[in-house]
Amino acid sequence: MYFKGIEAGRFPYFPHADTVIYAISTAICFQAAVMEVQNLRPSYWKFLLRLTKGRFALMNRKVLDVFGTEASKHFGDFTPKLDPRYVLCPIDMDVQLG
């Protein structure tokens, strides 16, 4: 659409604008894959899992639930095995905001 807008004279040309547009749209999709998996198309989620060899599903989404995103909704009771030497609070501690 951006390039059609340039051809129609509605948008100015910016060097590397296509790269910036791609980076922003990719960032939005990755944010949705981390915070709101339920809002992604199932085919895109499967694509991300294949691309990352399943590592996208191994994120600790329980820590994101305090922001109200329900990020861990589709991941059951998954809790990653963390090294206690690198954790600031106990792993089984329930965290609340405010």
Secondary structure by P-SEA (a helix, b strand, c coil): caaaaaaacccccccaaaaaaaaaaaaaaaaaaccccccccaaaaaaaaaaaccccccccccccccccccccccccccccccccccccccccbbbbcc
